[in-house]
Structures are given as structure tokens and as C-alpha cells.
Amino acid sequence: MTSTETETHLTAPPAAGDRRRWFALAIVMTAAFMDLVDVTIVNIAIPSIQRDAGASFSQIQWITAGYALAFAAGLITGGRLGDIHGRKRVFLIGIGGFTLASALCGFAVNPEMLVASRVLQGGMAALMVPQVLSIVHATFPAHERGKVFGLFGAIIGLGAVSGPLLGALLTEWNLFGLEWRPIFLINLPVGLAAWFLGRRFITESRAPRALKLDLVGVALVTLGLLMLLYPLTRGRELGWPLWGYGSMAGALVVFGVLVGYERRKAARDGSPLVELSLFRIKSFAAGIAVQTVFGIALGVFFLVWTLYMQMGLGWSPLKAGLTGVPFSIAVSLAAGLSVQKLVPRFGRGVLRAGALIMALGVLLYLAEAGHYGLAIAPWQMALPLVVMGLGMGLIVAPLTDAVLSQVPREHAGSASGLINTVQQMGNALGLGLVSVVFFGEIGDRLTRAEVGPAFVHAFQHALGWVAAVMAVIFLLMSALPKRPAQHVEGAETDEPAAAEQERELVH
């Protein structure tokens, strides 16, 4: 998401005693929940989609990577559109488009239509999601935001736990014989209700000095990523043709052009998509690298994990979904503990410990998968998953504050938008790399008896890569500040300080 610049309200914000603001909060939280659940719910249903729709391995990757790529490419632009044209208006366009795209996904007649609909869904999420906390800013006074962001954290935790379970149940129940389709169609009644209620209860607001749009920058970022990701996902399937290597090399040229263009745009009108001056700050540059590499690790792990459990071990979606519950609970618990207790006391050591703990969990999982093979049971996965979840929780919650600690206040918005964008781009890149680190280890023509062992071997190979990536993250974290700044909404501050905090909010 992006940060909010200095705000002006088009209409007066709801008074402290006005219950309308709580309706507005429920509406935007519902939208955030929809986006979060949509990512996790799809992962658990991927094997069912592959079997029912006849999707190829590369199409499976694009069903998830297409969403992440469109989401990443549109995040900063979505936030600026809200600043310019009004957060309520852009939010309603986003949630309406997200609901329509969900319907297209649910009624997709072939894998190609599903991939295209997922790209549209990601683009609409990029309009919807950046407005969520901006609308909270415009609706609630500073002294109430501690309570509000506590609720927001609870929603994130609930989404992490309920997404896989909901996806598993909807797929397992096979409602009306629709197989996997209800995982998308469930968004229709929720999205329509949020749209109609949002028109009534959300107060419009916009930034008076919003930056201009940088559509050329967005186009260059998207083109560069496509030139990099498409050959990665299709390369194995096509026998790694020469044009694929040329495309990936060309992506580096496109990114070079992007850097040159952004420098000129910054000098011309001060509104580049990427604020390149931020990369002169050591902690920010290292943090961007951490976010990108961490996104790659998560992109690889979650897709590979789902395929391993359902296609390799032959588990049902419900069994696979329940297996992931200890991981989700561990992430939520560790995230809350790290922000409230550990980081204020131990600083970046908490994040580095998180990287090591997560790597340890990955190695434990690798050992268990190799030891038990196809006979592994969910309870035998519990320990490595809990260890991984604890490590991830120690990282995800305080990382943004750590990255932004030394960023000048006037660039907090650009920096936070860039952080979230590169994490999504890393996720898309990780999903593309699945073709290399996972599918590359699976033969093209396997008998039924060979499928299970092949998937177990490929899963172990992918986990080895994830563990190596976590070691790289540990090293990169040494460049983060020792004591990340803590921005706590609703803390007991005087009114001027609270006003400054409003401008610094990042999401």
C-alpha cells in the first residue's frame, strides 16, 4: 500500500460519537480481508483447478503470479489515484472491479480466461487496497487509531488462518458441482454488499498536493517483469529456447531505461514512480533487497507446499488446509510479540533471529520430508511449520519500520509504497522460479507410481533453495538500523506529535 500525503477532507469527517465511521471501518476491513483471503484461498485450490480445468504447470504458475504481478505494478498508481480523484471513489471502483473479476474467474471456461481474469483481479486489488488505511486516516482521529489498527491486525491474522481453511472447505464440498469455482464466487455477495454500503457510509477525502501519475514508469516496470517472468514460467515447457534468454537479458535493459527515465522525471516534475534518491540510504536499499528476496522465498514456498501435499502426497484440500493451521497461528503470535515486546528491546537482532529460525524450520521440514517420504503425516509436519511460522512472524511485522527508520519524513509515502511493491514483485518472481526449482525436478512423463516420489524429491529441492534464500536475507539484514523506529498509532502524545504521526503512517 502507499502512504497518505497531507490530507484535506471534501466533507467533514464523522464526529467522534457518529457510528457511521465504524460502518465505514467494517466496509474497508472487509475489502482488506477479501484481498488477503483471495491469495491464500487460491493456493489451496490450485491442484483442483489443474485437474478440473486441465491447466498446464505454467498456467498454474500464472494463476497466482498474474495476480501478484498486476497487484505489484498497480499499487503505487492506485494510491496516487486515490489521492488525486478521491479515496472513496477509487475504493468503490476497485471493489466493484474486484467483484466483477471474481465473477469472471468463477465462470472461466478455460485456463487462459482464468489467468486473464486473475490479472484483472490483481489490478483491481491495486486500486482497492491502498485506499483502506487512507480512508481510516480520513475517518478516525489520531487518539482512536490504536484501537483501529489493533482490529486491523486481528483481521490480518484471521485472514491468514481462515483463507486456507475456507478454500479447502469450498473445494471439498463441491457446491452445486462447481468444483473450485466457489472460491471466487463467494466474493460476489460480499463485494456487492461492501460496494453499496461503501457508497453510503464512507466519507470522501483526497490529498490537495497529490503527485502526478507516472504511467510510463508503471509500463516500464510491468514490461521488464513480463520479459523476466514469462521465459521463467514457460522456459522448461518449451525446452529453454534462445529467445527466452534474450528476453531475460532484455529485461535488464528495460530496468536500466526505467532508472534513466525516473531520474529525468524526478528532475522535471518531482513525481517519479520510484524515488531513486532513497537508494542512497543504506538501510533502505538493504531493506528493499530484503523485501524482494523475502517475497521470492514466500512465492516459491507456498505454491510448492500446496502442490507437494495435494498432488504429491495425494491429500484432500481439507487435510492440506488443516495442516497449515499451526503455521498461521505461529505467524500471528510471533508477529504480535515481536512488535510489542521484542523489537523495542533487541532491535534488528529480532529480525535476524527470525531469518535464522525460519531457515531452521525449512531445514527441519526438508529432513522430515526426506525421512518419512510418502508416509509423512500432518502431525509430523507440525514442528517445522511452527518453527517456520515463528521465524516469519518475527520478520513480517517489524520489517517495514526497520526499512523506513532512516528515510526522510517527506519521502515516507514513496518509500512505503515502494516497499510493498517490491515485495509483491518478489512474490511474482518467486512464483516464476517455481518452474526452475520445482517443476524442473519433475519428469515430463511419470507413471502414477512415480508421481509421489518425484514430487517429494522436487519439494526437498525447492526447500533447499528457500533455506539458502533465508541465509541471504540474514546477511542483508546486517545493513538495517540496529534500533528500528517504532510508529505506534494512538500512543500518548501531544496533538502536534500525533499530527506528525498521521503524515508518517505507512501501510
Protein Blocks (a to p, Z undefined) as FASTA:
>chain_A
ZZddddddfbdcddfklmklmmmmmmmmmmmmmmmmmmmmmmmmmmmmmmmnopafklmm
mmmmmmmmmmmmmmmmmmmmmmmnopklmmmmmmmmmmmmmmmmmmocbfklmmmmmmmm
mmmmmmmmmmmmmmmmmmpcfklmmmmmmmmmmmmmmmmmmmmmmmmmmmmnopghlojm
mmmmmmmmmmmmmmmmmmmmpccdddfkbccddfklmmmmmmmmmmmmmmmmmmmmnopa
aklmmmmmmmmmmmmmmmmmmmmmmmmnopafblfklmmpmklmmmmmmmmmmmmmmmmm
mmmmmmmmmmmnopafklmmmmmmmmmmmmmmmmmmmmmmmmmmnmmmlmmmmmmmmmmm
mmmmmmmmmmnmmmpcfklmmmmmmmmmmmmmmmmmmmmmmmmmmgcfklmmmmmmmmmm
mmmmmmmmmmmmmmmmmmmmpcfbdcfklmmmmmmmmmmmmmmmmmmmmmmmmmmmmmpc
fbdcdddehiacdfklmmmmmmmpcZZ
